[in-house]
Amino acid sequence: VLSNPKTIEYEVVHTSLVPEMLKTVSSNKKMPLPIKVFQIADVVLQDASTDVGARNERRLSAVICDLTSGFEVIHGLLDRVMQMVGVEMNPETGYSIKPSNIPMYFPGRQAEVIYRGTVIGSFGIVHPEVLDKFEVPNVASLLEINIEPFL
């Protein structure tokens, strides 16, 4: 928590873009479907190797909320982003995906994004319990990746 912030959005340091993305979808749930939201922003992560004990990381996040999951749309978005930054799908020299077990996503419908052997993010269908907490009435798929390696 930060003291004396400019606005309430800057009161808390974010470690993920996911909560803000789901809040935005929730605030727009009366809009026509599908709801598509994209964001590039910094998050702050603990890092004992720095003098302040934290570091910024630039991330890209996208969510699609519709009557169907949109999983293939989010996966396609990841592929397109990687194509645009000139990275091919190759586990050794480019990017790859592998199944993950992240509680925020629905089991069996999620994956980690790996770039040159390092996990840089994840995507999947958001678990119904998470959607309920954010009062999102429809199914949603979400992507969040670190884009620092491509800048």
C-alpha positions as CSV (number, residue, x, y, z in Angstrom):
1,V,0.0,0.0,0.0
2,L,1.3,3.4,-1.0
3,S,0.8,6.5,1.1
4,N,-0.4,9.8,-0.6
5,P,-1.3,8.3,-4.0
6,K,-2.5,10.5,-6.9
7,T,-5.6,8.5,-7.4
8,I,-7.1,5.4,-5.8
9,E,-5.8,3.2,-8.6
10,Y,-2.2,4.0,-7.5
11,E,-2.9,3.2,-3.8
12,V,-1.8,-0.5,-4.1
13,V,1.1,-1.9,-6.1
14,H,-0.1,-4.5,-8.6
15,T,1.7,-7.9,-8.9
16,S,-0.6,-9.0,-11.6
17,L,-2.9,-7.4,-14.2
18,V,-5.6,-10.1,-13.8
19,P,-7.7,-8.4,-11.0
20,E,-7.9,-5.1,-12.9
21,M,-8.9,-7.0,-16.1
22,L,-11.7,-8.9,-14.3
23,K,-12.9,-5.7,-12.5
24,T,-13.1,-4.0,-15.9
25,V,-15.2,-6.9,-17.3
26,S,-17.4,-6.8,-14.3
27,S,-18.0,-3.1,-14.6
28,N,-19.0,-3.6,-18.3
29,K,-21.1,-6.7,-17.9
30,K,-24.2,-4.9,-19.3
31,M,-22.4,-4.2,-22.6
32,P,-23.1,-6.4,-25.6
33,L,-21.0,-9.6,-25.8
34,P,-18.3,-10.4,-26.5
35,I,-16.4,-8.1,-24.1
36,K,-12.7,-7.9,-25.1
37,V,-10.2,-6.0,-22.9
38,F,-6.5,-5.5,-23.5
39,Q,-3.8,-3.9,-21.3
40,I,-0.1,-3.4,-21.2
41,A,1.2,-2.1,-17.9
42,D,3.9,-2.6,-15.3
43,V,3.6,-4.8,-12.3
44,V,5.9,-4.9,-9.3
45,L,7.6,-8.1,-8.1
46,Q,9.7,-8.9,-5.1
47,D,13.4,-9.2,-6.1
48,A,16.0,-9.5,-3.3
49,S,18.8,-8.9,-5.8
50,T,17.8,-5.2,-6.2
51,D,18.7,-2.5,-3.7
52,V,15.0,-1.7,-3.1
53,G,13.9,-5.4,-3.0
54,A,11.5,-5.1,-5.9
55,R,11.5,-4.7,-9.7
56,N,9.0,-3.6,-12.4
57,E,8.0,-5.9,-15.1
58,R,6.0,-4.9,-18.2
59,R,3.1,-7.3,-19.0
60,L,0.5,-7.7,-21.6
61,S,-2.9,-9.0,-20.6
62,A,-6.1,-9.7,-22.5
63,V,-9.5,-11.1,-21.6
64,I,-12.5,-12.2,-23.6
65,C,-15.8,-12.7,-22.0
66,D,-18.6,-14.3,-24.0
67,L,-21.3,-17.0,-23.9
68,T,-18.6,-19.5,-25.0
69,S,-15.1,-19.7,-23.5
70,G,-13.1,-17.9,-26.2
71,F,-10.1,-20.1,-25.3
72,E,-9.1,-20.5,-28.9
73,V,-9.3,-16.7,-29.4
74,I,-6.9,-16.1,-26.5
75,H,-4.6,-18.8,-27.7
76,G,-4.7,-17.3,-31.2
77,L,-3.9,-13.9,-29.7
78,L,-0.8,-15.3,-28.1
79,D,0.3,-16.8,-31.4
80,R,-0.3,-13.5,-33.2
81,V,1.6,-11.5,-30.6
82,M,4.5,-13.8,-30.9
83,Q,4.4,-13.7,-34.7
84,M,4.4,-9.8,-34.5
85,V,7.5,-9.8,-32.3
86,G,9.2,-12.3,-34.6
87,V,9.3,-15.3,-32.3
88,E,8.4,-18.7,-33.7
89,M,6.9,-21.6,-31.9
90,N,10.1,-23.6,-31.0
91,P,10.8,-24.9,-27.5
92,E,14.6,-24.2,-27.8
93,T,14.8,-20.9,-29.7
94,G,11.3,-19.5,-29.5
95,Y,8.2,-20.0,-27.4
96,S,6.2,-23.0,-26.4
97,I,3.2,-23.8,-24.2
98,K,2.7,-26.6,-21.7
99,P,-0.2,-27.6,-19.5
100,S,-0.3,-25.9,-16.1
101,N,-2.0,-26.2,-12.8
102,I,-2.8,-22.6,-11.8
103,P,-5.9,-22.4,-9.5
104,M,-7.2,-19.2,-11.1
105,Y,-7.9,-21.2,-14.3
106,F,-10.3,-24.1,-15.0
107,P,-8.4,-27.5,-14.7
108,G,-7.3,-28.9,-18.0
109,R,-8.0,-25.7,-19.9
110,Q,-4.9,-23.7,-19.2
111,A,-1.3,-23.5,-20.2
112,E,2.0,-21.8,-19.3
113,V,3.8,-19.8,-21.9
114,I,7.5,-20.6,-22.1
115,Y,10.1,-18.5,-23.9
116,R,13.6,-19.9,-24.3
117,G,13.1,-22.2,-21.3
118,T,11.6,-19.6,-18.9
119,V,8.0,-19.3,-18.0
120,I,6.8,-15.8,-19.1
121,G,3.1,-16.1,-18.5
122,S,-0.1,-18.2,-18.7
123,F,-3.5,-18.3,-20.4
124,G,-6.7,-20.3,-19.9
125,I,-10.4,-20.3,-19.1
126,V,-10.9,-18.4,-15.8
127,H,-12.3,-20.7,-13.1
128,P,-16.1,-20.1,-12.3
129,E,-15.3,-19.4,-8.6
130,V,-12.9,-16.6,-9.6
131,L,-15.6,-15.2,-12.0
132,D,-18.1,-15.3,-9.2
133,K,-15.8,-13.3,-6.9
134,F,-15.6,-10.6,-9.5
135,E,-19.3,-10.9,-10.3
136,V,-18.6,-11.8,-14.0
137,P,-21.7,-13.6,-15.2
138,N,-20.3,-15.2,-18.3
139,V,-17.3,-17.4,-19.1
140,A,-14.0,-15.7,-19.7
141,S,-10.6,-16.6,-21.0
142,L,-7.5,-14.7,-20.0
143,L,-3.9,-14.2,-21.1
144,E,-1.1,-12.6,-19.1
145,I,2.6,-12.6,-20.3
146,N,5.8,-10.7,-19.5
147,I,6.8,-8.8,-22.6
148,E,10.1,-7.5,-21.3
149,P,12.1,-10.1,-23.3
150,F,10.7,-8.7,-26.5
151,L,11.3,-5.0,-25.9
